[in-house]
Amino acid sequence: MQIRCYPVQSPEDMKSCLEIRHKVFVEEQHVPANLEIDGMDAAARHFAVQADGDIIATCRVRLMGSAAKIERVAVLKEHRSRGVGGVLMKYILQELSKAGDIQLFKLSAQAEAVPFYEKLGFRTRGSEYMDAGIPHYDMVLEK
């Protein structure tokens, strides 16, 4: 399987990314649709992973001064545990580091995903909290 990560630029790709988020968060994890689509997409940069011509993973990043908040990381179920999420995260960290003004990467990780992010260098900050009925931890990666 040949995969490619890239910034989302076309309306068609954005539609595919939103469909993936809907499948993962709303259908699988039962997050209410009004929480998943939160009005922040227009102010974010979106990234996609494509395999064999189809988008299989996505995330969005909101820039906040010298910090980047990585959000809505979603990989289609049939492509999980194959390294796709790691490839996407490494691509984002590399792309955003190129500008040089990002000093801190932040995210809100579902509790079960904490080990995945720890392998990428993120560390938990604070205690567990509930978001959309799912346990989460704030995590950071400082440059």
Rosetta blueprint (number, residue, H / E / L):
1 M L
2 Q L
3 I E
4 R E
5 C E
6 Y E
7 P E
8 V L
9 Q L
10 S L
11 P H
12 E H
13 D H
14 M H
15 K H
16 S H
17 C H
18 L H
19 E H
20 I H
21 R H
22 H H
23 K H
24 V H
25 F H
26 V H
27 E H
28 E H
29 Q L
30 H L
31 V L
32 P L
33 A H
34 N H
35 L H
36 E H
37 I L
38 D L
39 G L
40 M L
41 D H
42 A H
43 A H
44 A L
45 R E
46 H E
47 F E
48 A E
49 V E
50 Q E
51 A E
52 D L
53 G L
54 D E
55 I E
56 I E
57 A E
58 T E
59 C E
60 R E
61 V E
62 R E
63 L E
64 M E
65 G L
66 S L
67 A E
68 A E
69 K E
70 I E
71 E E
72 R E
73 V E
74 A E
75 V E
76 L L
77 K H
78 E H
79 H H
80 R L
81 S L
82 R L
83 G L
84 V H
85 G H
86 G H
87 V H
88 L H
89 M H
90 K H
91 Y H
92 I H
93 L H
94 Q H
95 E H
96 L H
97 S H
98 K H
99 A L
100 G L
101 D L
102 I L
103 Q L
104 L E
105 F E
106 K E
107 L E
108 S E
109 A E
110 Q E
111 A H
112 E H
113 A H
114 V H
115 P H
116 F H
117 Y H
118 E H
119 K H
120 L L
121 G L
122 F L
123 R E
124 T E
125 R E
126 G E
127 S E
128 E E
129 Y E
130 M E
131 D E
132 A L
133 G L
134 I E
135 P E
136 H E
137 Y E
138 D E
139 M E
140 V E
141 L E
142 E E
143 K L
